[in-house]
Amino acid sequence: MQIRFTKMQGAGNDFVVLDETQGRLGLTAAHYRYLADRHFGVGADQILTVRRPTADAAAQGIDFEYVIHNADGGEVEQCGNGSRCFARYVRDKGLTDKDTIRVQTLSGVIAPRLTPDGRVTVDMGRPVLEPARVPFDTAGLQPVEQGAGQKWPLALDVPAQPATVLVAVVSMGNPHAVQLVEDVDTAPVAVWGPLVERHVRFPQRVNAGFMQVVSRSHVRLRVFERGTGETLACGTGACAAVAAGIRLGLLDNEVHVDMRGGRLTIAWTGQDTDTLYMTGPATTVFEGQIDIPDHL
C-alpha cells in the first residue's frame, strides 16, 4: 500500500498527518505503528487523520473530524499540539479558508484559530477535575487539600525503592496525572513515568506530567505520554499542568509552559464553567510518500 503524508511538528511534538477527506485509507493499528516507527517508517509521536464530518455533524457547524492514533497504534481522545498542526494543515492544503474551525474529536468539539503571528490558539474546553471522570480510582485514598485543588497519594512499585508521589488528576479529554518536582531536568521521568502511566488506579492509563514551578506565570514541564513515552512537548499535558497549578493556588491565569521542544502559553480563569485556551506553534516539516508492507 502506498500513501501520501505530511510530517508536522508543534513545539517538537511530531506528527504524521493523513488526508482521508476523499476516502478512508483502511489502516490498521499495525499500519499506524509502522508509520510512527522512527527506524522503519516516517517517525512520529502520533498519527493525525483529517476526515470530513458526518452529515449530522456538518449540519451542526462541524468542519472536520480529527482522529488521533498514538505510536503504539491505539486511538486516543485528544492531542493539543496535534490540534494546532491539524488547523495549520487544513488551511495550508486549501481544505478550508476559515481562520477558526470547529473540529470533532473522540472527546468532543474543539475550535482551533489561526492567529496573525502564525501561531494557533485552541479552545481546549473545560478541564475535568472530578477524579471519577478522569478516570481515577480514589478508593481508600485520602487527598491532600491545597488551595481549591487536591493532590492524591499514588504508591509506585519502584524496583528496590518503593515510592509514593502526590498527583493532581485532570482530564483534558484525555487523562493526566501531574506531580510537582523541584527540577524537571533531574526528575525520574524515565523510571516513574511508565509506572504512573500504567498504574492500576487509572483504568484507561494516564499521561504522567512532571512540573517545575519557576514563577506564578512560568513553569517547566516534561510529560511521559500514554502509549508513546516521553515526548518533546505535550499540549494537553501543558493544559492539565497549568489547570492543576491554578487550582492548587500556585499559578496565575496565564502561564508560559517551557518544554524541551518549545513554549506554549496556557490561559484559564480557574473557574469550572470557563474553557481553557492554548497557544503555540504549528509547522510543516516535509511531505512524502511511503510504501506500507502488505504483510502488516
ChimeraX commands (.cxc) that place a marker at each C-alpha (Angstrom):
marker #1 position 0.00,0.00,0.00 radius 0.5
marker #1 position 1.35,3.42,-0.95 radius 0.5
marker #1 position 0.11,6.54,0.87 radius 0.5
marker #1 position 0.98,10.21,0.93 radius 0.5
marker #1 position 1.65,12.01,4.22 radius 0.5
marker #1 position 2.72,15.32,5.69 radius 0.5
marker #1 position 5.20,15.46,8.58 radius 0.5
marker #1 position 4.47,18.28,11.06 radius 0.5
marker #1 position 5.58,19.39,14.50 radius 0.5
marker #1 position 4.29,21.62,17.27 radius 0.5
marker #1 position 6.88,22.57,19.89 radius 0.5
marker #1 position 8.80,19.42,18.98 radius 0.5
marker #1 position 5.81,17.09,19.36 radius 0.5
marker #1 position 5.87,15.48,15.90 radius 0.5
marker #1 position 3.12,14.01,13.75 radius 0.5
marker #1 position 2.34,12.21,10.53 radius 0.5
marker #1 position -0.80,13.79,9.06 radius 0.5
marker #1 position -3.02,11.82,6.68 radius 0.5
marker #1 position -5.80,13.16,4.44 radius 0.5
marker #1 position -8.91,10.98,4.38 radius 0.5
marker #1 position -11.27,13.68,3.17 radius 0.5
marker #1 position -11.64,11.88,-0.18 radius 0.5
marker #1 position -11.96,8.38,1.26 radius 0.5
marker #1 position -10.73,6.10,4.01 radius 0.5
marker #1 position -7.30,4.50,3.73 radius 0.5
marker #1 position -8.38,1.47,5.76 radius 0.5
marker #1 position -5.34,1.49,8.05 radius 0.5
marker #1 position -4.98,-0.90,10.98 radius 0.5
marker #1 position -3.19,-0.49,14.32 radius 0.5
marker #1 position -0.17,-2.23,12.75 radius 0.5
marker #1 position -0.11,0.35,9.94 radius 0.5
marker #1 position -0.15,3.23,12.43 radius 0.5
marker #1 position 2.70,1.62,14.38 radius 0.5
marker #1 position 4.69,1.27,11.17 radius 0.5
marker #1 position 4.18,4.92,10.21 radius 0.5
marker #1 position 5.23,6.06,13.70 radius 0.5
marker #1 position 8.33,3.86,13.80 radius 0.5
marker #1 position 11.44,6.06,13.63 radius 0.5
marker #1 position 13.59,3.34,12.05 radius 0.5
marker #1 position 11.31,1.66,9.51 radius 0.5
marker #1 position 8.54,4.22,8.98 radius 0.5
marker #1 position 8.27,8.01,8.95 radius 0.5
marker #1 position 8.62,8.53,12.70 radius 0.5
marker #1 position 6.13,10.37,14.88 radius 0.5
marker #1 position 4.65,10.67,18.35 radius 0.5
marker #1 position 1.13,10.45,16.90 radius 0.5
marker #1 position -0.65,9.89,13.59 radius 0.5
marker #1 position -3.31,12.52,12.82 radius 0.5
marker #1 position -6.08,11.82,10.32 radius 0.5
marker #1 position -8.23,14.51,8.66 radius 0.5
marker #1 position -11.77,13.44,7.75 radius 0.5
marker #1 position -14.92,15.15,6.60 radius 0.5
marker #1 position -17.64,15.36,9.26 radius 0.5
marker #1 position -20.72,13.18,9.18 radius 0.5
marker #1 position -23.82,14.77,7.67 radius 0.5
marker #1 position -25.34,15.29,11.12 radius 0.5
marker #1 position -22.15,16.91,12.43 radius 0.5
marker #1 position -21.86,19.16,9.38 radius 0.5
marker #1 position -25.42,20.32,9.95 radius 0.5
marker #1 position -24.30,21.43,13.43 radius 0.5
marker #1 position -21.43,23.52,12.03 radius 0.5
marker #1 position -18.62,20.96,12.38 radius 0.5
marker #1 position -15.94,21.44,9.71 radius 0.5
marker #1 position -13.80,18.32,10.14 radius 0.5
marker #1 position -13.34,15.12,12.10 radius 0.5
marker #1 position -9.95,14.67,13.78 radius 0.5
marker #1 position -8.71,11.13,14.53 radius 0.5
marker #1 position -5.58,10.51,16.62 radius 0.5
marker #1 position -3.51,7.34,16.99 radius 0.5
marker #1 position -0.56,7.01,19.33 radius 0.5
marker #1 position 2.75,5.45,18.31 radius 0.5
marker #1 position 1.56,2.11,19.74 radius 0.5
marker #1 position -1.35,2.09,17.27 radius 0.5
marker #1 position -4.07,2.82,19.81 radius 0.5
marker #1 position -6.68,5.52,19.16 radius 0.5
marker #1 position -6.80,8.31,21.76 radius 0.5
marker #1 position -9.21,11.08,22.61 radius 0.5
marker #1 position -7.23,14.28,22.25 radius 0.5
marker #1 position -3.86,15.81,21.37 radius 0.5
marker #1 position -3.31,19.52,21.93 radius 0.5
marker #1 position -0.17,20.04,19.84 radius 0.5
marker #1 position -1.74,17.91,17.17 radius 0.5
marker #1 position -4.85,20.08,17.07 radius 0.5
marker #1 position -2.73,23.09,16.16 radius 0.5
marker #1 position -0.98,21.14,13.39 radius 0.5
marker #1 position -4.37,19.91,12.22 radius 0.5
marker #1 position -5.61,23.50,11.86 radius 0.5
marker #1 position -2.46,24.57,10.02 radius 0.5
marker #1 position -2.71,21.55,7.71 radius 0.5
marker #1 position -6.33,22.04,6.58 radius 0.5
marker #1 position -5.70,25.74,5.95 radius 0.5
marker #1 position -2.41,25.24,4.07 radius 0.5
marker #1 position -3.92,22.44,1.97 radius 0.5
marker #1 position -6.88,24.60,0.96 radius 0.5
marker #1 position -9.38,22.33,2.67 radius 0.5
marker #1 position -10.85,25.44,4.34 radius 0.5
marker #1 position -10.47,29.20,4.12 radius 0.5
marker #1 position -11.59,29.80,7.71 radius 0.5
marker #1 position -9.34,31.21,10.42 radius 0.5
marker #1 position -11.37,29.38,13.08 radius 0.5
marker #1 position -12.61,25.84,12.50 radius 0.5
marker #1 position -14.78,23.51,14.54 radius 0.5
marker #1 position -13.38,20.01,14.80 radius 0.5
marker #1 position -14.97,16.83,16.13 radius 0.5
marker #1 position -12.68,14.67,18.26 radius 0.5
marker #1 position -13.33,11.46,20.17 radius 0.5
marker #1 position -13.75,13.55,23.34 radius 0.5
marker #1 position -15.82,16.41,21.92 radius 0.5
marker #1 position -15.60,19.52,19.74 radius 0.5
marker #1 position -12.57,21.82,19.73 radius 0.5
marker #1 position -12.13,25.15,17.92 radius 0.5
marker #1 position -8.57,25.94,16.71 radius 0.5
marker #1 position -7.96,29.50,15.50 radius 0.5
marker #1 position -5.04,30.64,13.32 radius 0.5
marker #1 position -3.54,33.91,14.61 radius 0.5
marker #1 position -1.82,36.65,12.55 radius 0.5
marker #1 position 1.59,35.81,14.06 radius 0.5
marker #1 position 1.49,32.30,12.59 radius 0.5
marker #1 position 0.69,30.52,15.83 radius 0.5
marker #1 position -2.56,28.68,16.56 radius 0.5
marker #1 position -4.87,29.17,19.54 radius 0.5
marker #1 position -7.12,26.30,20.54 radius 0.5
marker #1 position -10.17,26.40,22.78 radius 0.5
marker #1 position -9.44,23.17,24.65 radius 0.5
marker #1 position -12.70,23.07,26.57 radius 0.5
marker #1 position -13.14,22.88,30.33 radius 0.5
marker #1 position -10.66,20.89,32.42 radius 0.5
marker #1 position -12.28,17.96,34.20 radius 0.5
marker #1 position -11.14,17.80,37.82 radius 0.5
marker #1 position -13.50,15.21,39.30 radius 0.5
marker #1 position -11.38,12.05,39.77 radius 0.5
marker #1 position -14.11,9.63,38.68 radius 0.5
marker #1 position -14.43,11.41,35.34 radius 0.5
marker #1 position -10.68,11.43,34.59 radius 0.5
marker #1 position -10.99,8.43,35.35 radius 0.5
marker #1 position -9.05,7.81,38.58 radius 0.5
marker #1 position -9.91,5.31,41.31 radius 0.5
marker #1 position -9.75,7.05,44.72 radius 0.5
marker #1 position -10.94,4.08,46.80 radius 0.5
marker #1 position -9.16,4.05,50.17 radius 0.5
marker #1 position -7.15,7.21,49.43 radius 0.5
marker #1 position -7.15,10.47,51.39 radius 0.5
marker #1 position -6.38,13.58,49.31 radius 0.5
marker #1 position -4.08,16.40,50.36 radius 0.5
marker #1 position -6.08,19.63,50.05 radius 0.5
marker #1 position -4.24,22.65,48.66 radius 0.5
marker #1 position -5.88,25.87,47.51 radius 0.5
marker #1 position -9.01,24.86,45.62 radius 0.5
marker #1 position -7.38,21.65,44.44 radius 0.5
marker #1 position -6.33,18.22,45.61 radius 0.5
marker #1 position -3.26,16.04,45.39 radius 0.5
marker #1 position -3.65,12.28,45.66 radius 0.5
marker #1 position -1.08,9.82,47.03 radius 0.5
marker #1 position -0.02,7.26,44.44 radius 0.5
marker #1 position 2.10,4.30,45.50 radius 0.5
marker #1 position 4.70,3.32,42.90 radius 0.5
marker #1 position 6.37,-0.08,42.83 radius 0.5
marker #1 position 9.83,1.25,42.08 radius 0.5
marker #1 position 12.37,-1.63,41.96 radius 0.5
marker #1 position 14.31,-1.80,45.24 radius 0.5
marker #1 position 12.89,1.58,46.30 radius 0.5
marker #1 position 9.07,1.82,46.58 radius 0.5
marker #1 position 7.83,5.42,46.46 radius 0.5
marker #1 position 4.65,7.38,46.99 radius 0.5
marker #1 position 4.08,10.50,44.91 radius 0.5
marker #1 position 1.36,13.14,45.07 radius 0.5
marker #1 position -0.52,13.74,41.82 radius 0.5
marker #1 position -3.21,16.16,40.74 radius 0.5
marker #1 position -5.54,14.38,38.31 radius 0.5
marker #1 position -7.05,16.25,35.37 radius 0.5
marker #1 position -8.75,15.32,32.12 radius 0.5
marker #1 position -8.38,17.49,29.03 radius 0.5
marker #1 position -10.38,14.98,27.03 radius 0.5
marker #1 position -7.60,12.54,27.93 radius 0.5
marker #1 position -6.33,11.63,31.41 radius 0.5
marker #1 position -3.36,13.32,33.12 radius 0.5
marker #1 position -1.57,12.89,36.44 radius 0.5
marker #1 position 0.54,15.94,37.32 radius 0.5
marker #1 position 3.20,15.90,40.03 radius 0.5
marker #1 position 5.31,18.81,41.25 radius 0.5
marker #1 position 9.09,18.44,41.09 radius 0.5
marker #1 position 11.93,20.72,42.15 radius 0.5
marker #1 position 13.82,20.34,38.87 radius 0.5
marker #1 position 12.46,18.74,35.70 radius 0.5
marker #1 position 15.99,18.05,34.47 radius 0.5
marker #1 position 16.68,15.65,37.33 radius 0.5
marker #1 position 13.14,14.29,37.78 radius 0.5
marker #1 position 12.96,10.46,37.41 radius 0.5
marker #1 position 10.71,10.65,34.33 radius 0.5
marker #1 position 12.11,7.51,32.69 radius 0.5
marker #1 position 11.54,5.43,35.85 radius 0.5
marker #1 position 8.34,6.89,37.33 radius 0.5
marker #1 position 6.68,7.82,34.04 radius 0.5
marker #1 position 5.80,4.28,32.91 radius 0.5
marker #1 position 4.79,3.30,36.45 radius 0.5
marker #1 position 2.32,6.19,36.66 radius 0.5
marker #1 position 1.11,5.65,33.08 radius 0.5
marker #1 position 0.07,2.05,33.76 radius 0.5
marker #1 position -0.94,2.41,37.41 radius 0.5
marker #1 position -3.93,0.27,38.30 radius 0.5
marker #1 position -5.84,3.30,39.60 radius 0.5
marker #1 position -6.03,4.71,36.07 radius 0.5
marker #1 position -8.24,2.22,34.18 radius 0.5
marker #1 position -7.57,3.94,30.83 radius 0.5
marker #1 position -3.88,4.53,31.64 radius 0.5
marker #1 position -2.68,8.12,32.01 radius 0.5
marker #1 position -0.24,10.77,30.77 radius 0.5
marker #1 position 2.31,11.45,33.52 radius 0.5
marker #1 position 3.33,15.10,33.91 radius 0.5
marker #1 position 6.33,16.41,35.88 radius 0.5
marker #1 position 6.01,20.16,36.53 radius 0.5
marker #1 position 8.54,22.59,37.97 radius 0.5
marker #1 position 7.04,25.93,39.03 radius 0.5
marker #1 position 9.51,28.71,38.18 radius 0.5
marker #1 position 7.15,31.60,38.96 radius 0.5
marker #1 position 3.41,32.25,39.02 radius 0.5
marker #1 position 3.48,32.80,35.25 radius 0.5
marker #1 position 6.16,30.32,34.20 radius 0.5
marker #1 position 6.57,26.55,34.54 radius 0.5
marker #1 position 8.82,23.89,33.06 radius 0.5
marker #1 position 7.28,20.56,32.12 radius 0.5
marker #1 position 8.11,17.05,30.98 radius 0.5
marker #1 position 5.43,14.54,30.03 radius 0.5
marker #1 position 5.58,10.76,29.72 radius 0.5
marker #1 position 2.72,10.19,27.29 radius 0.5
marker #1 position 0.37,7.24,27.37 radius 0.5
marker #1 position 1.22,4.84,24.55 radius 0.5
marker #1 position 4.16,6.92,23.32 radius 0.5
marker #1 position 6.71,7.57,26.08 radius 0.5
marker #1 position 8.35,10.90,26.86 radius 0.5
marker #1 position 7.86,13.47,24.10 radius 0.5
marker #1 position 9.45,16.87,23.47 radius 0.5
marker #1 position 6.10,18.53,24.15 radius 0.5
marker #1 position 2.53,17.64,25.07 radius 0.5
marker #1 position -0.24,20.20,24.51 radius 0.5
marker #1 position -2.90,18.59,26.66 radius 0.5
marker #1 position -0.20,17.90,29.25 radius 0.5
marker #1 position 0.62,21.62,29.37 radius 0.5
marker #1 position -3.07,22.42,29.74 radius 0.5
marker #1 position -3.53,19.87,32.51 radius 0.5
marker #1 position -0.43,21.03,34.38 radius 0.5
marker #1 position -1.48,24.69,34.33 radius 0.5
marker #1 position -5.06,23.83,35.31 radius 0.5
marker #1 position -3.74,21.82,38.26 radius 0.5
marker #1 position -1.31,24.59,39.24 radius 0.5
marker #1 position -4.02,27.25,39.15 radius 0.5
marker #1 position -6.38,25.17,41.29 radius 0.5
marker #1 position -3.58,24.44,43.76 radius 0.5
marker #1 position -3.03,28.21,44.12 radius 0.5
marker #1 position 0.46,28.17,42.58 radius 0.5
marker #1 position -0.14,29.90,39.23 radius 0.5
marker #1 position -1.79,32.96,37.71 radius 0.5
marker #1 position -4.37,32.82,34.93 radius 0.5
marker #1 position -1.90,32.98,32.03 radius 0.5
marker #1 position 1.20,30.80,32.12 radius 0.5
marker #1 position 4.14,30.13,29.80 radius 0.5
marker #1 position 4.97,26.42,29.71 radius 0.5
marker #1 position 8.50,25.56,28.60 radius 0.5
marker #1 position 9.06,22.01,27.37 radius 0.5
marker #1 position 12.08,20.53,25.68 radius 0.5
marker #1 position 10.57,21.22,22.27 radius 0.5
marker #1 position 9.46,24.81,22.87 radius 0.5
marker #1 position 6.99,27.08,24.63 radius 0.5
marker #1 position 3.20,27.02,24.88 radius 0.5
marker #1 position 1.02,29.66,26.51 radius 0.5
marker #1 position -1.98,28.49,28.53 radius 0.5
marker #1 position -4.79,30.77,29.75 radius 0.5
marker #1 position -7.59,29.77,32.13 radius 0.5
marker #1 position -9.65,31.66,34.70 radius 0.5
marker #1 position -9.69,28.76,37.12 radius 0.5
marker #1 position -13.49,28.65,37.07 radius 0.5
marker #1 position -15.16,25.29,36.39 radius 0.5
marker #1 position -17.54,26.88,33.88 radius 0.5
marker #1 position -14.81,28.51,31.76 radius 0.5
marker #1 position -12.81,26.98,28.93 radius 0.5
marker #1 position -9.03,26.85,28.71 radius 0.5
marker #1 position -7.01,28.26,25.79 radius 0.5
marker #1 position -3.69,27.02,24.44 radius 0.5
marker #1 position -1.48,28.99,22.02 radius 0.5
marker #1 position 1.63,27.73,20.29 radius 0.5
marker #1 position 3.42,26.97,17.01 radius 0.5
marker #1 position 2.49,24.52,14.24 radius 0.5
marker #1 position 4.98,23.84,11.46 radius 0.5
marker #1 position 5.14,21.65,8.36 radius 0.5
marker #1 position 8.45,19.75,8.21 radius 0.5
marker #1 position 8.18,17.86,4.92 radius 0.5
marker #1 position 5.84,15.87,2.68 radius 0.5
marker #1 position 6.34,12.45,1.22 radius 0.5
marker #1 position 5.03,9.07,0.11 radius 0.5
marker #1 position 5.62,5.76,1.79 radius 0.5
marker #1 position 5.07,2.11,0.92 radius 0.5
marker #1 position 3.50,0.16,3.76 radius 0.5
marker #1 position 4.33,-3.58,3.60 radius 0.5
marker #1 position 1.43,-5.85,2.64 radius 0.5
marker #1 position 2.12,-8.34,5.43 radius 0.5
marker #1 position 1.24,-5.90,8.25 radius 0.5
marker link #1:1,2 radius 0.2
marker link #1:2,3 radius 0.2
marker link #1:3,4 radius 0.2
marker link #1:4,5 radius 0.2
marker link #1:5,6 radius 0.2
marker link #1:6,7 radius 0.2
marker link #1:7,8 radius 0.2
marker link #1:8,9 radius 0.2
marker link #1:9,10 radius 0.2
marker link #1:10,11 radius 0.2
marker link #1:11,12 radius 0.2
marker link #1:12,13 radius 0.2
marker link #1:13,14 radius 0.2
marker link #1:14,15 radius 0.2
marker link #1:15,16 radius 0.2
marker link #1:16,17 radius 0.2
marker link #1:17,18 radius 0.2
marker link #1:18,19 radius 0.2
marker link #1:19,20 radius 0.2
marker link #1:20,21 radius 0.2
marker link #1:21,22 radius 0.2
marker link #1:22,23 radius 0.2
marker link #1:23,24 radius 0.2
marker link #1:24,25 radius 0.2
marker link #1:25,26 radius 0.2
marker link #1:26,27 radius 0.2
marker link #1:27,28 radius 0.2
marker link #1:28,29 radius 0.2
marker link #1:29,30 radius 0.2
marker link #1:30,31 radius 0.2
marker link #1:31,32 radius 0.2
marker link #1:32,33 radius 0.2
marker link #1:33,34 radius 0.2
marker link #1:34,35 radius 0.2
marker link #1:35,36 radius 0.2
marker link #1:36,37 radius 0.2
marker link #1:37,38 radius 0.2
marker link #1:38,39 radius 0.2
marker link #1:39,40 radius 0.2
marker link #1:40,41 radius 0.2
marker link #1:41,42 radius 0.2
marker link #1:42,43 radius 0.2
marker link #1:43,44 radius 0.2
marker link #1:44,45 radius 0.2
marker link #1:45,46 radius 0.2
marker link #1:46,47 radius 0.2
marker link #1:47,48 radius 0.2
marker link #1:48,49 radius 0.2
marker link #1:49,50 radius 0.2
marker link #1:50,51 radius 0.2
marker link #1:51,52 radius 0.2
marker link #1:52,53 radius 0.2
marker link #1:53,54 radius 0.2
marker link #1:54,55 radius 0.2
marker link #1:55,56 radius 0.2
marker link #1:56,57 radius 0.2
marker link #1:57,58 radius 0.2
marker link #1:58,59 radius 0.2
marker link #1:59,60 radius 0.2
marker link #1:60,61 radius 0.2
marker link #1:61,62 radius 0.2
marker link #1:62,63 radius 0.2
marker link #1:63,64 radius 0.2
marker link #1:64,65 radius 0.2
marker link #1:65,66 radius 0.2
marker link #1:66,67 radius 0.2
marker link #1:67,68 radius 0.2
marker link #1:68,69 radius 0.2
marker link #1:69,70 radius 0.2
marker link #1:70,71 radius 0.2
marker link #1:71,72 radius 0.2
marker link #1:72,73 radius 0.2
marker link #1:73,74 radius 0.2
marker link #1:74,75 radius 0.2
marker link #1:75,76 radius 0.2
marker link #1:76,77 radius 0.2
marker link #1:77,78 radius 0.2
marker link #1:78,79 radius 0.2
marker link #1:79,80 radius 0.2
marker link #1:80,81 radius 0.2
marker link #1:81,82 radius 0.2
marker link #1:82,83 radius 0.2
marker link #1:83,84 radius 0.2
marker link #1:84,85 radius 0.2
marker link #1:85,86 radius 0.2
marker link #1:86,87 radius 0.2
marker link #1:87,88 radius 0.2
marker link #1:88,89 radius 0.2
marker link #1:89,90 radius 0.2
marker link #1:90,91 radius 0.2
marker link #1:91,92 radius 0.2
marker link #1:92,93 radius 0.2
marker link #1:93,94 radius 0.2
marker link #1:94,95 radius 0.2
marker link #1:95,96 radius 0.2
marker link #1:96,97 radius 0.2
marker link #1:97,98 radius 0.2
marker link #1:98,99 radius 0.2
marker link #1:99,100 radius 0.2
marker link #1:100,101 radius 0.2
marker link #1:101,102 radius 0.2
marker link #1:102,103 radius 0.2
marker link #1:103,104 radius 0.2
marker link #1:104,105 radius 0.2
marker link #1:105,106 radius 0.2
marker link #1:106,107 radius 0.2
marker link #1:107,108 radius 0.2
marker link #1:108,109 radius 0.2
marker link #1:109,110 radius 0.2
marker link #1:110,111 radius 0.2
marker link #1:111,112 radius 0.2
marker link #1:112,113 radius 0.2
marker link #1:113,114 radius 0.2
marker link #1:114,115 radius 0.2
marker link #1:115,116 radius 0.2
marker link #1:116,117 radius 0.2
marker link #1:117,118 radius 0.2
marker link #1:118,119 radius 0.2
marker link #1:119,120 radius 0.2
marker link #1:120,121 radius 0.2
marker link #1:121,122 radius 0.2
marker link #1:122,123 radius 0.2
marker link #1:123,124 radius 0.2
marker link #1:124,125 radius 0.2
marker link #1:125,126 radius 0.2
marker link #1:126,127 radius 0.2
marker link #1:127,128 radius 0.2
marker link #1:128,129 radius 0.2
marker link #1:129,130 radius 0.2
marker link #1:130,131 radius 0.2
marker link #1:131,132 radius 0.2
marker link #1:132,133 radius 0.2
marker link #1:133,134 radius 0.2
marker link #1:134,135 radius 0.2
marker link #1:135,136 radius 0.2
marker link #1:136,137 radius 0.2
marker link #1:137,138 radius 0.2
marker link #1:138,139 radius 0.2
marker link #1:139,140 radius 0.2
marker link #1:140,141 radius 0.2
marker link #1:141,142 radius 0.2
marker link #1:142,143 radius 0.2
marker link #1:143,144 radius 0.2
marker link #1:144,145 radius 0.2
marker link #1:145,146 radius 0.2
marker link #1:146,147 radius 0.2
marker link #1:147,148 radius 0.2
marker link #1:148,149 radius 0.2
marker link #1:149,150 radius 0.2
marker link #1:150,151 radius 0.2
marker link #1:151,152 radius 0.2
marker link #1:152,153 radius 0.2
marker link #1:153,154 radius 0.2
marker link #1:154,155 radius 0.2
marker link #1:155,156 radius 0.2
marker link #1:156,157 radius 0.2
marker link #1:157,158 radius 0.2
marker link #1:158,159 radius 0.2
marker link #1:159,160 radius 0.2
marker link #1:160,161 radius 0.2
marker link #1:161,162 radius 0.2
marker link #1:162,163 radius 0.2
marker link #1:163,164 radius 0.2
marker link #1:164,165 radius 0.2
marker link #1:165,166 radius 0.2
marker link #1:166,167 radius 0.2
marker link #1:167,168 radius 0.2
marker link #1:168,169 radius 0.2
marker link #1:169,170 radius 0.2
marker link #1:170,171 radius 0.2
marker link #1:171,172 radius 0.2
marker link #1:172,173 radius 0.2
marker link #1:173,174 radius 0.2
marker link #1:174,175 radius 0.2
marker link #1:175,176 radius 0.2
marker link #1:176,177 radius 0.2
marker link #1:177,178 radius 0.2
marker link #1:178,179 radius 0.2
marker link #1:179,180 radius 0.2
marker link #1:180,181 radius 0.2
marker link #1:181,182 radius 0.2
marker link #1:182,183 radius 0.2
marker link #1:183,184 radius 0.2
marker link #1:184,185 radius 0.2
marker link #1:185,186 radius 0.2
marker link #1:186,187 radius 0.2
marker link #1:187,188 radius 0.2
marker link #1:188,189 radius 0.2
marker link #1:189,190 radius 0.2
marker link #1:190,191 radius 0.2
marker link #1:191,192 radius 0.2
marker link #1:192,193 radius 0.2
marker link #1:193,194 radius 0.2
marker link #1:194,195 radius 0.2
marker link #1:195,196 radius 0.2
marker link #1:196,197 radius 0.2
marker link #1:197,198 radius 0.2
marker link #1:198,199 radius 0.2
marker link #1:199,200 radius 0.2
marker link #1:200,201 radius 0.2
marker link #1:201,202 radius 0.2
marker link #1:202,203 radius 0.2
marker link #1:203,204 radius 0.2
marker link #1:204,205 radius 0.2
marker link #1:205,206 radius 0.2
marker link #1:206,207 radius 0.2
marker link #1:207,208 radius 0.2
marker link #1:208,209 radius 0.2
marker link #1:209,210 radius 0.2
marker link #1:210,211 radius 0.2
marker link #1:211,212 radius 0.2
marker link #1:212,213 radius 0.2
marker link #1:213,214 radius 0.2
marker link #1:214,215 radius 0.2
marker link #1:215,216 radius 0.2
marker link #1:216,217 radius 0.2
marker link #1:217,218 radius 0.2
marker link #1:218,219 radius 0.2
marker link #1:219,220 radius 0.2
marker link #1:220,221 radius 0.2
marker link #1:221,222 radius 0.2
marker link #1:222,223 radius 0.2
marker link #1:223,224 radius 0.2
marker link #1:224,225 radius 0.2
marker link #1:225,226 radius 0.2
marker link #1:226,227 radius 0.2
marker link #1:227,228 radius 0.2
marker link #1:228,229 radius 0.2
marker link #1:229,230 radius 0.2
marker link #1:230,231 radius 0.2
marker link #1:231,232 radius 0.2
marker link #1:232,233 radius 0.2
marker link #1:233,234 radius 0.2
marker link #1:234,235 radius 0.2
marker link #1:235,236 radius 0.2
marker link #1:236,237 radius 0.2
marker link #1:237,238 radius 0.2
marker link #1:238,239 radius 0.2
marker link #1:239,240 radius 0.2
marker link #1:240,241 radius 0.2
marker link #1:241,242 radius 0.2
marker link #1:242,243 radius 0.2
marker link #1:243,244 radius 0.2
marker link #1:244,245 radius 0.2
marker link #1:245,246 radius 0.2
marker link #1:246,247 radius 0.2
marker link #1:247,248 radius 0.2
marker link #1:248,249 radius 0.2
marker link #1:249,250 radius 0.2
marker link #1:250,251 radius 0.2
marker link #1:251,252 radius 0.2
marker link #1:252,253 radius 0.2
marker link #1:253,254 radius 0.2
marker link #1:254,255 radius 0.2
marker link #1:255,256 radius 0.2
marker link #1:256,257 radius 0.2
marker link #1:257,258 radius 0.2
marker link #1:258,259 radius 0.2
marker link #1:259,260 radius 0.2
marker link #1:260,261 radius 0.2
marker link #1:261,262 radius 0.2
marker link #1:262,263 radius 0.2
marker link #1:263,264 radius 0.2
marker link #1:264,265 radius 0.2
marker link #1:265,266 radius 0.2
marker link #1:266,267 radius 0.2
marker link #1:267,268 radius 0.2
marker link #1:268,269 radius 0.2
marker link #1:269,270 radius 0.2
marker link #1:270,271 radius 0.2
marker link #1:271,272 radius 0.2
marker link #1:272,273 radius 0.2
marker link #1:273,274 radius 0.2
marker link #1:274,275 radius 0.2
marker link #1:275,276 radius 0.2
marker link #1:276,277 radius 0.2
marker link #1:277,278 radius 0.2
marker link #1:278,279 radius 0.2
marker link #1:279,280 radius 0.2
marker link #1:280,281 radius 0.2
marker link #1:281,282 radius 0.2
marker link #1:282,283 radius 0.2
marker link #1:283,284 radius 0.2
marker link #1:284,285 radius 0.2
marker link #1:285,286 radius 0.2
marker link #1:286,287 radius 0.2
marker link #1:287,288 radius 0.2
marker link #1:288,289 radius 0.2
marker link #1:289,290 radius 0.2
marker link #1:290,291 radius 0.2
marker link #1:291,292 radius 0.2
marker link #1:292,293 radius 0.2
marker link #1:293,294 radius 0.2
marker link #1:294,295 radius 0.2
marker link #1:295,296 radius 0.2
view
